[in-house]
Amino acid sequence: MHVLVTGVAGFIGHHLALRLLARGDSVVGIDNMNDYYDVKLKENRLKRFPAGKNFIFLKLDITDRAAVQTLFEEQKFDAVVNLAAQAGVRYSITNPHAYIDANIVGFINLIEGARHTSVKHFVFASSSSVYGANTRLPLSEDDNVDHPLSLYAATKKANELMAHSYANLFQLPCTGLRFFTVYGPWGRPDMALFKFTKAILADEPIQVFNHGNMIRDFTYIDDIVEGVMRVVDATAKPDSTWTGDKPNPAISYAPYRIFNIGNNNPIQLMRYINALEDCLGKKAKMDMLPMQPGDVPATAADVSRLQNAVDFRPRTEVETGIAKFVDWYRSYYH
């Protein structure tokens, strides 16, 4: 296939593009290379791509409507995987406009490009954050998600609604993927594992929110990528079981569906920290802090829909995944 991967210099984007190339697909990767976090890390991710005609990188901002339109007209993609977004829950409190620009304006530019050029499958990153105030665990795609706790979550829910409208109006096959706390080598410096590792090695305290009483469905990057790969190949189709009398938000009469991709094995944050301490051979100093605005105390993914659709569920144990991250971190930062 000829695939567009947006956010290709990002954590998930570059891992996915490498997998697509490895199996013989051609990839156009775009990224605006913004400075939300270390640009050098993004540049080094791009250096991992093999030289050759099957991969093209373009520095392009998805908010640039004309540039996105030209890209779609010139390339004629078979599939699009939209991983470009302004990420981060806490950052959305202080910089809301960045989320509207990237996650709403950028999204509509991409999905418009897809529908005008007959893209066969539009796959996009949503987030477990859309579950917001929901407390019944595990979190299921079948549940209502109308109570977001942050603007970031609200923009991801908006993406799901926008995609459904395009699936309905233009029969554009769309699949949304709700990722659960992704971690692993080449990860984002604003994520907990990266921050914890850096602080522990520097003999500085780590910030532990909600006094450590957090539960997360930490999902290793290789599991995320495997799930995305399988979903890309399984084009969304209308579901005849959907009914307007009991509208299930996970499926539709249109070619549209939503999947969780999570480890389906939620753990206490303290187990995560203890596993990191074991790998580093050093104990963490901890600042126990209250819950942060926009955060949730627990996440846990029901992945039965993903497993039924593409015969896959993440299985990497957190101790295994953290060990691989620490090996990468020590090598990358010497």
Phi, psi and chi 1 to 4 in degrees:
 res  aa     phi    psi   chi1   chi2   chi3   chi4
   1 MET       -  159.7  -69.1 -167.6  -63.9      -
   2 HIS  -105.7  112.6 -171.6   43.5      -      -
   3 VAL  -120.9  135.9 -175.5      -      -      -
   4 LEU   -95.3  125.4  171.3   64.4      -      -
   5 VAL  -115.7  113.9  176.5      -      -      -
   6 THR   -90.6  151.9   72.1      -      -      -
   7 GLY    68.6   36.6      -      -      -      -
   8 VAL   -71.4  -18.2   76.4      -      -      -
   9 ALA   -90.1    2.0      -      -      -      -
  10 GLY   -84.2  177.9      -      -      -      -
  11 PHE   -59.0  -61.5  175.0   29.7      -      -
  12 ILE   -73.7  -39.3  -59.4  173.8      -      -
  13 GLY   -58.2  -44.7      -      -      -      -
  14 HIS   -72.8  -35.5   99.9  -79.6      -      -
  15 HIS   -62.7  -44.0  -81.8  -72.1      -      -
  16 LEU   -64.5  -46.0  175.2   66.4      -      -
  17 ALA   -60.6  -39.3      -      -      -      -
  18 LEU   -62.3  -40.0  -74.1  169.0      -      -
  19 ARG   -67.0  -41.3  -81.1  -72.6  -55.3  -82.9
  20 LEU   -61.6  -44.0  -70.8  166.9      -      -
  21 LEU   -64.7  -38.1  -70.1  168.3      -      -
  22 ALA   -63.6  -28.5      -      -      -      -
  23 ARG   -95.3    0.8   75.0  171.6 -169.0 -179.0
  24 GLY   106.7    3.1      -      -      -      -
  25 ASP   -75.3  158.0  -66.6  -32.6      -      -
  26 SER   -99.5  140.9   61.5      -      -      -
  27 VAL  -130.1  131.8  174.7      -      -      -
  28 VAL  -105.9  121.8  174.2      -      -      -
  29 GLY  -111.4  133.0      -      -      -      -
  30 ILE  -123.7  151.4   64.1  173.4      -      -
  31 ASP  -164.1  144.0 -157.3  -65.8      -      -
  32 ASN   -90.4   -4.5   69.0   -5.4      -      -
  33 MET    55.6   41.5  -55.9  -63.1  -73.3      -
  34 ASN   -71.0  169.0   68.7   30.9      -      -
  35 ASP  -102.0   29.5   60.4   -2.1      -      -
  36 TYR   -55.7  -36.3  170.8   64.1      -      -
  37 TYR  -142.6  178.7   62.4   80.6      -      -
  38 ASP   -43.0  111.3 -178.1   16.8      -      -
  39 VAL   -67.1  -30.2  174.9      -      -      -
  40 LYS   -60.8  -38.0 -173.5   67.1  175.1  177.5
  41 LEU   -62.4  -41.6  177.5   59.2      -      -
  42 LYS   -63.7  -42.2  -62.4  179.7 -177.7 -177.6
  43 GLU   -62.8  -39.6  -67.9  171.9  -15.3      -
  44 ASN   -70.3  -31.5  -73.9  -27.5      -      -
  45 ARG   -61.9  -43.2  -72.0  177.2 -175.9  144.1
  46 LEU   -63.9  -28.9  -69.2  176.6      -      -
  47 LYS   -68.0  -14.1  -70.6  177.6 -178.2  177.2
  48 ARG   -77.7  -13.5  -58.8 -176.2   71.8 -152.9
  49 PHE   -76.6  134.5  -70.7  104.4      -      -
  50 PRO   -69.9  144.0   25.5  -33.4      -      -
  51 ALA   -69.9  138.7      -      -      -      -
  52 GLY   158.0  170.2      -      -      -      -
  53 LYS   -75.2  -13.1   61.7 -177.8  180.0 -179.7
  54 ASN   -81.7   -8.2  -75.3  -17.2      -      -
  55 PHE  -130.9  130.0  177.9   71.6      -      -
  56 ILE  -126.8  129.7  -61.6  170.5      -      -
  57 PHE  -107.8  134.3  170.1   70.4      -      -
  58 LEU  -127.6  127.2  -61.6  172.3      -      -
  59 LYS   -78.2  107.5 -174.4  176.9  179.6 -179.0
  60 LEU  -149.2  137.6 -171.1  152.9      -      -
  61 ASP   -98.0  126.5 -164.7  -43.0      -      -
  62 ILE   -67.6  -11.3   59.7  172.6      -      -
  63 THR   -79.7   -9.5   63.5      -      -      -
  64 ASP   -83.8   94.3 -174.0  -23.6      -      -
  65 ARG   -58.5  -45.8 -179.3  174.9  169.5 -176.6
  66 ALA   -65.8  -41.4      -      -      -      -
  67 ALA   -66.1  -40.0      -      -      -      -
  68 VAL   -65.5  -42.8  170.5      -      -      -
  69 GLN   -60.5  -45.0 -179.0  178.9  -21.3      -
  70 THR   -62.1  -42.4  -61.4      -      -      -
  71 LEU   -56.9  -47.9  174.2   68.6      -      -
  72 PHE   -67.0  -39.8  -85.5   89.0      -      -
  73 GLU   -65.4  -34.7  -70.0  172.0   -9.3      -
  74 GLU   -81.4  -32.5  -69.4  179.2  -11.8      -
  75 GLN   -97.9  -31.2  -68.5  -68.8  -24.5      -
  76 LYS    54.0   68.2  -52.2  -62.9 -176.5 -172.1
  77 PHE   -74.0  147.1  -60.8  108.7      -      -
  78 ASP   -80.4  -38.3  -63.8  -54.3      -      -
  79 ALA  -143.5  152.9      -      -      -      -
  80 VAL  -124.7  133.5  172.7      -      -      -
  81 VAL  -120.0  107.1 -176.1      -      -      -
  82 ASN   -91.6  104.7  178.6   32.4      -      -
  83 LEU  -112.4    0.9  -59.5  171.3      -      -
  84 ALA   -77.8  129.2      -      -      -      -
  85 ALA  -170.1  159.6      -      -      -      -
  86 GLN   -84.2  115.0  179.0   57.1   60.5      -
  87 ALA   -95.9  168.5      -      -      -      -
  88 GLY   101.9  125.5      -      -      -      -
  89 VAL   -74.8  -49.0  168.5      -      -      -
  90 ARG   -69.5  -35.2  -64.9  177.4 -166.8  119.4
  91 TYR   -63.9  -27.7 -170.4   69.2      -      -
  92 SER   -69.8  -18.6   68.9      -      -      -
  93 ILE   -73.7  -35.6  -63.1  171.4      -      -
  94 THR  -100.0  -18.7   55.0      -      -      -
  95 ASN  -132.5   60.1  -65.0  -85.0      -      -
  96 PRO   -61.4  -35.0   22.9  -34.1      -      -
  97 HIS   -64.7  -29.1  -69.7   93.9      -      -
  98 ALA   -61.6  -31.9      -      -      -      -
  99 TYR   -77.5  -37.2  -68.4   76.2      -      -
 100 ILE   -67.4  -42.0  -59.7  -57.2      -      -
 101 ASP   -62.5  -56.4  -68.1  -17.4      -      -
 102 ALA   -76.9  -45.3      -      -      -      -
 103 ASN   -87.4  -20.3  -58.9    4.6      -      -
 104 ILE  -109.3  -58.9  -57.4  -62.5      -      -
 105 VAL   -63.7  -47.0  175.9      -      -      -
 106 GLY   -60.8  -40.3      -      -      -      -
 107 PHE   -63.2  -44.6 -171.3   90.8      -      -
 108 ILE   -66.8  -34.9 -165.1   65.7      -      -
 109 ASN   -61.3  -41.5  -70.9  -18.7      -      -
 110 LEU   -70.2  -45.4  -68.9  167.9      -      -
 111 ILE   -72.1  -28.4 -157.2  166.8      -      -
 112 GLU   -65.6  -44.4  -93.8  -74.1  -79.8      -
 113 GLY   -59.4  -40.2      -      -      -      -
 114 ALA   -65.8  -43.4      -      -      -      -
 115 ARG   -73.3  -31.3   75.7  105.7  164.5  176.0
 116 HIS   -77.7  -15.5  -78.8  -66.0      -      -
 117 THR  -117.7   17.5   54.9      -      -      -
 118 SER    56.3   43.6  -58.7      -      -      -
 119 VAL   -60.8  137.4  166.0      -      -      -
 120 LYS   -80.2  -23.4  -61.8  178.4  179.7   67.3
 121 HIS  -157.5  124.1 -162.3 -174.1      -      -
 122 PHE  -108.9  108.3 -173.5   86.1      -      -
 123 VAL  -109.3  135.5  179.6      -      -      -
 124 PHE  -140.9  150.7   62.2   97.2      -      -
 125 ALA   -81.0  120.9      -      -      -      -
 126 SER  -101.4 -148.5 -175.2      -      -      -
 127 SER  -161.6  150.2  168.3      -      -      -
 128 SER   -63.5  -17.0   61.1      -      -      -
 129 SER   -60.8  -22.4  -64.0      -      -      -
 130 VAL   -63.9  -20.3  -58.7      -      -      -
 131 TYR   -70.0  -20.6  -71.6  105.1      -      -
 132 GLY    47.7 -117.7      -      -      -      -
 133 ALA   -79.6   -0.9      -      -      -      -
 134 ASN   -61.0  137.8  -68.9   20.2      -      -
 135 THR  -122.3  -12.5   55.2      -      -      -
 136 ARG   -75.0  121.1 -176.0  174.4   63.6 -177.9
 137 LEU  -110.5  148.2  -59.6  177.6      -      -
 138 PRO   -72.7  155.5   29.5  -36.6      -      -
 139 LEU   -73.4  127.5  -61.1  163.7      -      -
 140 SER  -116.2  144.3  169.2      -      -      -
 141 GLU   -62.2  -20.3  -54.9   96.2  -31.5      -
 142 ASP   -73.7  -15.6  -59.2  -22.9      -      -
 143 ASP   -84.0  152.9  -65.1  -25.4      -      -
 144 ASN   -65.3  140.0  175.9  -74.4      -      -
 145 VAL  -131.1   59.3  -72.9      -      -      -
 146 ASP  -105.3   17.9  -76.8  -21.1      -      -
 147 HIS  -132.5   66.2  -62.4   86.4      -      -
 148 PRO   -66.5  150.4   25.9  -34.7      -      -
 149 LEU  -105.5   -0.5  -60.9 -178.0      -      -
 150 SER  -150.0  160.2   68.5      -      -      -
 151 LEU   -65.0  -36.0 -179.5   64.9      -      -
 152 TYR   -54.1  -49.7  168.5   69.7      -      -
 153 ALA   -61.8  -39.5      -      -      -      -
 154 ALA   -63.8  -38.1      -      -      -      -
 155 THR   -68.7  -33.7   62.6      -      -      -
 156 LYS   -70.3  -38.9  -71.6  -61.5 -174.7  177.8
 157 LYS   -64.1  -39.5  170.8   65.1 -173.5  -67.0
 158 ALA   -60.3  -40.0      -      -      -      -
 159 ASN   -58.9  -41.8  -71.4  166.3      -      -
 160 GLU   -62.5  -42.2  -64.6  179.3    0.8      -
 161 LEU   -68.0  -41.6  -62.1  175.7      -      -
 162 MET   -61.8  -43.3  -65.7  161.3   76.0      -
 163 ALA   -63.7  -40.4      -      -      -      -
 164 HIS   -63.1  -39.2 -174.8  -89.3      -      -
 165 SER   -62.7  -36.5   69.9      -      -      -
 166 TYR   -74.4  -34.1  -89.7   62.9      -      -
 167 ALA   -63.8  -37.9      -      -      -      -
 168 ASN   -72.8  -49.1  168.9   61.1      -      -
 169 LEU   -73.8  -39.1  -70.4  169.8      -      -
 170 PHE  -121.2    5.6  -50.0  113.0      -      -
 171 GLN    55.3   35.1  -63.5  -57.8  -61.5      -
 172 LEU   -83.2  114.7  173.8   64.9      -      -
 173 PRO   -64.1  124.0  -23.5   35.8      -      -
 174 CYS  -130.6  136.2  -66.7      -      -      -
 175 THR  -131.5  125.6  -58.7      -      -      -
 176 GLY  -102.0  138.7      -      -      -      -
 177 LEU  -119.5  117.5  -58.1  174.1      -      -
 178 ARG   -91.8  102.0  -66.8  173.5  179.4  166.9
 179 PHE   -80.5  143.6  -63.1  142.5      -      -
 180 PHE  -114.2  109.7  -78.9   69.9      -      -
 181 THR    35.4   75.1  -43.0      -      -      -
 182 VAL   -79.6  139.1 -170.2      -      -      -
 183 TYR  -145.7  164.5   73.3  100.2      -      -
 184 GLY   144.0 -178.2      -      -      -      -
 185 PRO   -55.9  145.3  -26.0   34.9      -      -
 186 TRP    66.0   26.1  -63.8   94.6      -      -
 187 GLY   -72.9 -177.4      -      -      -      -
 188 ARG   -87.1  132.7  -81.6 -176.6   15.8 -139.0
 189 PRO   -64.9  -17.1  -23.2   34.3      -      -
 190 ASP   -87.1   -1.8   63.1  -40.8      -      -
 191 MET   -89.0  158.4  -61.0  -75.5  -73.1      -
 192 ALA   -57.7  -46.2      -      -      -      -
 193 LEU   -60.6  -42.2 -177.1   58.2      -      -
 194 PHE   -63.9  -47.9 -142.6  108.2      -      -
 195 LYS   -63.5  -43.5  -72.6 -178.3  172.6 -179.9
 196 PHE   -61.9  -45.8  -71.6  172.0      -      -
 197 THR   -61.4  -47.3  -58.8      -      -      -
 198 LYS   -60.5  -43.7 -177.9  177.8 -179.9 -179.9
 199 ALA   -68.9  -43.7      -      -      -      -
 200 ILE   -62.4  -44.5  -66.9  170.9      -      -
 201 LEU   -65.7  -28.4  -70.5  174.8      -      -
 202 ALA   -89.5    4.2      -      -      -      -
 203 ASP    61.4   35.3 -156.1   31.3      -      -
 204 GLU  -110.4  154.5  -63.1  172.1   -7.7      -
 205 PRO   -71.6  147.5   23.9  -32.4      -      -
 206 ILE   -98.0  150.0   63.1  173.8      -      -
 207 GLN   -90.1  117.9  -65.7 -176.6  -34.8      -
 208 VAL  -113.6  106.5 -178.1      -      -      -
 209 PHE   -82.3  158.8  -64.6  111.0      -      -
 210 ASN    54.2   30.8 -159.5   27.8      -      -
 211 HIS    54.5   30.8  -54.7  -76.1      -      -
 212 GLY    86.2   -4.6      -      -      -      -
 213 ASN   -87.4   56.6  -61.6  -46.7      -      -
 214 MET  -116.3  143.7  -54.8  -79.6  -88.3      -
 215 ILE  -122.1  130.5  -65.3  173.5      -      -
 216 ARG  -135.3  147.2  -74.2  -69.7 -178.8  -89.3
 217 ASP   -96.1   70.8 -148.6  -15.7      -      -
 218 PHE   -61.1  128.1  -65.1  102.9      -      -
 219 THR  -123.5  123.5  -48.2      -      -      -
 220 TYR   -72.3  143.9 -172.2   62.7      -      -
 221 ILE   -56.7  -39.5 -178.3   61.2      -      -
 222 ASP   -63.4  -34.9  -71.1   -2.2      -      -
 223 ASP   -68.3  -40.4  -72.0  -26.3      -      -
 224 ILE   -59.6  -49.0  -69.5  -72.3      -      -
 225 VAL   -64.1  -41.9  169.3      -      -      -
 226 GLU   -60.7  -42.2 -179.4   64.2   28.3      -
 227 GLY   -62.6  -43.8      -      -      -      -
 228 VAL   -63.7  -44.0  175.6      -      -      -
 229 MET   -57.2  -46.8  -66.2  -78.1  -72.6      -
 230 ARG   -66.6  -37.2  -65.2 -167.4 -174.5 -154.5
 231 VAL   -67.6  -41.8  166.2      -      -      -
 232 VAL   -56.0  -39.9  169.0      -      -      -
 233 ASP   -76.7  -20.1  -67.9  -17.6      -      -
 234 ALA  -104.0   84.5      -      -      -      -
 235 THR   -58.8  137.0  -55.2      -      -      -
 236 ALA   -61.0  140.3      -      -      -      -
 237 LYS  -133.1  157.6  -66.8  178.8  172.7   60.0
 238 PRO   -60.1  147.9  -22.3   33.2      -      -
 239 ASP  -112.8  115.9 -167.7  -40.8      -      -
 240 SER   -71.0  -12.1   60.8      -      -      -
 241 THR   -83.3  -10.6   65.8      -      -      -
 242 TRP   -69.3  140.0 -169.7   90.9      -      -
 243 THR  -138.2  141.2  170.1      -      -      -
 244 GLY   -70.2  -15.6      -      -      -      -
 245 ASP   -72.3  -34.5  -68.1  -24.1      -      -
 246 LYS  -134.4   75.5  -69.0 -175.9  177.5  179.7
 247 PRO   -68.9  114.1   23.8  -31.6      -      -
 248 ASN   -87.2  121.0 -173.7  -35.5      -      -
 249 PRO   -71.5   -9.7   24.8  -32.8      -      -
 250 ALA   -83.8  -20.5      -      -      -      -
 251 ILE  -134.9 -178.6   57.1  175.6      -      -
 252 SER  -163.4  161.2  178.3      -      -      -
 253 TYR   -69.0  -19.1   56.8   87.2      -      -
 254 ALA   -91.9  166.3      -      -      -      -
 255 PRO   -75.4   79.6   27.4  -34.5      -      -
 256 TYR  -153.5  139.3  168.5   91.5      -      -
 257 ARG  -158.4  163.7   73.6  -92.0  171.5   99.2
 258 ILE  -124.2  137.8  -64.7  -69.1      -      -
 259 PHE  -128.0  141.9  -68.7  124.2      -      -
 260 ASN   -80.3  140.5  -71.1  -24.4      -      -
 261 ILE  -125.8  100.0  -56.6 -173.2      -      -
 262 GLY  -141.5  168.4      -      -      -      -
 263 ASN   -75.0   -7.7 -158.2   42.2      -      -
 264 ASN    45.5   36.6   63.7  -79.1      -      -
 265 ASN  -150.2   67.2 -175.4   25.9      -      -
 266 PRO   -63.3  143.6   23.7  -33.9      -      -
 267 ILE  -133.2  161.3   64.1  167.6      -      -
 268 GLN   -69.0  143.0  -70.3  -79.6  -11.0      -
 269 LEU   -56.4  -35.1  176.9   60.9      -      -
 270 MET   -65.5  -31.2  -66.0  -49.4  -61.5      -
 271 ARG   -65.8  -38.3  175.1 -179.1  162.8 -171.1
 272 TYR   -60.8  -47.3 -164.6   65.6      -      -
 273 ILE   -65.3  -41.4  -66.3  170.6      -      -
 274 ASN   -63.6  -38.7  -69.2  -21.0      -      -
 275 ALA   -64.3  -38.6      -      -      -      -
 276 LEU   -67.2  -42.0  178.3   58.4      -      -
 277 GLU   -58.3  -42.3  -70.1  174.1  -33.7      -
 278 ASP   -62.3  -42.1  -70.5  -16.6      -      -
 279 CYS   -68.6  -35.9  -71.5      -      -      -
 280 LEU   -84.7  -16.7  -66.1  174.0      -      -
 281 GLY    67.4   33.7      -      -      -      -
 282 LYS  -155.1  137.8 -170.5  173.8 -177.2 -179.9
 283 LYS   -80.9  147.9  -73.7  -67.1 -178.0 -177.8
 284 ALA   -89.9  139.9      -      -      -      -
 285 LYS   -86.6  135.8  -61.6  175.8 -179.3  177.4
 286 MET  -124.5  132.3  -58.1 -176.0 -158.6      -
 287 ASP   -99.6  109.3  -78.8  -14.7      -      -
 288 MET   -82.2  120.1  -66.2  -62.3 -173.8      -
 289 LEU  -125.3  159.8  -59.6  170.3      -      -
 290 PRO   -71.9  172.2   25.4  -33.9      -      -
 291 MET   -60.6  140.8 -178.7   77.6   81.2      -
 292 GLN   -87.4  147.9  -66.7  -68.9  -74.9      -
 293 PRO   -56.7  136.1  -24.0   33.3      -      -
 294 GLY    87.2   -7.2      -      -      -      -
 295 ASP   -92.1  165.5 -144.7  -18.8      -      -
 296 VAL  -125.2  149.3  -63.3      -      -      -
 297 PRO   -74.4  -25.7   23.4  -32.6      -      -
 298 ALA  -150.7  142.6      -      -      -      -
 299 THR  -134.2  145.4   64.4      -      -      -
 300 ALA  -158.1  128.8      -      -      -      -
 301 ALA   -97.8  129.7      -      -      -      -
 302 ASP   -84.7  115.6  179.1  -16.5      -      -
 303 VAL  -111.8   20.5  -65.4      -      -      -
 304 SER   -64.0  -35.7   55.4      -      -      -
 305 ARG   -65.6  -42.6  -78.2 -165.6  174.2  -84.0
 306 LEU   -61.1  -46.1  179.6   72.2      -      -
 307 GLN   -63.9  -41.9 -174.8  166.9   24.6      -
 308 ASN   -66.2  -33.8  -69.3  -21.8      -      -
 309 ALA   -82.1  -41.9      -      -      -      -
 310 VAL  -128.6   10.8  -61.7      -      -      -
 311 ASP    56.7   48.9 -168.1   27.9      -      -
 312 PHE  -150.1  140.5  175.7   72.3      -      -
 313 ARG  -143.3  137.3   64.2 -169.6  -60.6  133.9
 314 PRO   -59.0  145.3  -26.4   37.1      -      -
 315 ARG  -138.9   -1.0  -62.2 -168.7 -176.9  -81.4
 316 THR   -69.2  122.5  -56.4      -      -      -
 317 GLU   -68.7  147.5  -69.8  -73.3  -21.2      -
 318 VAL   -63.3  -34.9   69.7      -      -      -
 319 GLU   -63.6  -38.1  -73.8   79.3    8.5      -
 320 THR   -67.5  -46.6  -59.0      -      -      -
 321 GLY   -64.9  -41.7      -      -      -      -
 322 ILE   -66.2  -38.4  -72.9  177.9      -      -
 323 ALA   -60.7  -40.2      -      -      -      -
 324 LYS   -68.3  -37.6  -69.5 -179.4  177.9 -179.7
 325 PHE   -63.7  -45.8  170.5   81.4      -      -
 326 VAL   -63.4  -39.9  169.2      -      -      -
 327 ASP   -59.2  -44.6  -74.3  -14.2      -      -
 328 TRP   -64.7  -44.7  168.0   80.3      -      -
 329 TYR   -60.4  -45.3 -171.1   96.6      -      -
 330 ARG   -63.2  -38.5  -72.1 -171.0 -175.8  -80.1
 331 SER   -70.9  -45.3  172.8      -      -      -
 332 TYR   -67.0  -42.6 -176.1   80.0      -      -
 333 TYR   -99.1    8.2  -70.9  104.3      -      -
 334 HIS    52.9      -  -50.9  -67.4      -      -
